Amino acid sequence: MGIEFRRFTAVQERKLRKALEEVRTNPRTTQLPPDLLSMLMLRLAKVGEGEYVGITFRGNDARCSEGSPLTVAYGLGHHNIFLCAKAFAEKDRAEALTATHQPKRRLPAILFHELVHTCGGNEVDAETFENCVFGGEGATLPDMKDLKERFSEVDFKGRWVEMNRRTGKVTRRDTGSLLITFSARRRREK
């Protein structure tokens, strides 16, 4: 398993490599279920060998105008993550400035989220672990619209987690331990 980049500029590839290194070395990844952690580390350990995850730049084509910075497609022996130009943008400028006035970067959290999908996780798995690993560092909490529209009935029970629809509490399926609580409040409209 490995990762292959397609159609990115040299600058974008450097940003991708740095973001993937942040995913690989984030100390909070050790809190993941062992099989998920193992699959993620296999994907991040090699580049371009055998089975792979392809990350392809989609630019600003029509599919990027639908609001999402990326999409994922799966196939035999490989997984593809398609990134739009907005995946490289800073988080909303009004919210982007931290105490040190550095913009929050979304790319590591986006890549992590999509890598969870390549390991077999559904949307509730990906949202949960994105926020557990990159909470406060570029992850975005799902809002009520996400919970109602993006999570189908099946998605409330993921491969590694289960979400209580009423309370928003998400627990690990193997240990029953509480991971995060998703609020039913809507995100502020911009």
N, C-alpha and C positions, 0 to 999 in steps of 0.2 A: 504494500500500500504506500502511496506517496501523494504528493501534491504537485500539480502542474499548472503553470500560469499561461494564459493565452491572451494576446492582443492588448497587453498593458504597456504603458511607457516605462522607461527605466526608473523614473521617479515613483510611479505607482507600484512597480514591483518592489522597490525598496520599502515603501510603506506597508505593502502586504507582508513581506518577510518580517518586518519589525512587529506588525500586529500579530502574526502567527507565533512569533517568539514570545510575545506577551501572553498569548493563550497558553503556550507550552509551559511557561515558567510561573504562571500565576499561582501563588501558594494556595488559593482557595479551590483549585482544581482537585486537590487531594481529598476534598470532602465529597467528591462524586462517587456514585456506585462503582465498585471495582471494575466491572466489565465495561462500563462506559468510559472510564478513565483509560483503561487499556486500549480500547478501540481508538480513542482520540490520540493517544500517544503514538500508536502505530501510524496513523495518518500524518502526524507531524514529524515523524522520525526520518522519513525518506522523501526524496524528490524524484519523481518520474520513473519509478520502477514498478513494473507489473500493474496490478490493480491500482487505480488512482482516484483522487479527487481532482477534477479539473476546475480551476477558477478562471472564468472567462469574462473579459471586459465587454460590456454591452453598450457603453457610451451613454447616449441620450436617445436611443431609438424609441419607437412608439410604445414598446412594452414598459419602458421606464417611466412613462408619464402617468401610469396608473397609481402612483403614490408610493410604491415600495422601492427600496434601494436595491432589491435583489429578488431573484427567484431561484428555485432549486429544481433540478430534473434528475431522475435516477435512471440507470440503465444497467445492463448486465456487466458486471466487472468494473463498473465505474459510477461515479456520482459527479454531477456538474453543478457548480454554483455560478450563477451569472450575476455579476455586479454592475450596477449602473454608476454613472459618474457621481451621483449624490451620496453614494456609500463612502466616498473620500472627503465629503464636505464636513465641516464642523457642525456640531449639534446647534440647534437654534441659537443664533447670536445672543439673544437676550438671556438665555439660560446657560450659554456656553462658558461664561467667565466664572472661574473659581476664585477662591480667596487670593490666589497668586496671579489672577488675570490670565490664566492659560486656557485656551479653548478645550472643551471636553471632546475627546475623540470617540467616535462610534465604531470605527473599523474593527478593532479587536472584538468588541461585543457582537457585532454583526457576524463576523466570521465564526466566532464560537457558536452562536445560535444555529447557524447553518451547518456547522460540523456535527452538532448534536443530531440534526436531521439525517446526515449521511450515516450516522451510527444506528439509525432505526428509530429515533425518537420522534414523537409527533409534536404538535404545537405546544401543548401544555408542558411537555418535557423540555423543549427548547426555551420557552419563556422562563420557566422555573430556573433552570441551570444558568441561563444568561444572567438573570438577576442575582442568583446566589454567588456567581463567580465575578461578575462585572458590575454589581450594584454600586451606584455612586461613581462609576468609572465608565460611563457611556451606555449602560443598559437602560432600556426603557420599560417601565411597568405597563402591562396591558391595562386598558381602561374598560369600562362596561361594554362599549361597542365591540372591543376585541373579544371579550369574554362571551358575548352573545352571538356574534357573527363569525368570528374566526375559529372559535373552539366549537366543533360539532359535538353532538352528544357523546360520541366515542372519544373525542379529544380530552374530555375531563378525566379520563383514565389513560395515562400514558404508559410507555414501556417501563419507566422507572418511578413515576410519581402518580399520585391521584389527587384530584382537587375536589373539595366539597363545594358544590355550586352555591349553596346558601351562604356559607361563611367565607369563602375564598381561601380557606386554609389548604395548603398543598403539603402533602406528606410523602415520604419515600415509601414505595410499596414493599420493599424488602425489610425495612426496620420499623416503619410506622412513625418515624421521627418527623417532626414539623420542620419544613424547610423555609417556607415563606407564606405570607398571607397577601393575596391580591385584593386590593380594595375595590369596592363596587363604585367608588367615585369616578366621575369622568375627568379626563385630563383637561386642563384649561385649553379652550379654543384659542387659536392664535390669530 
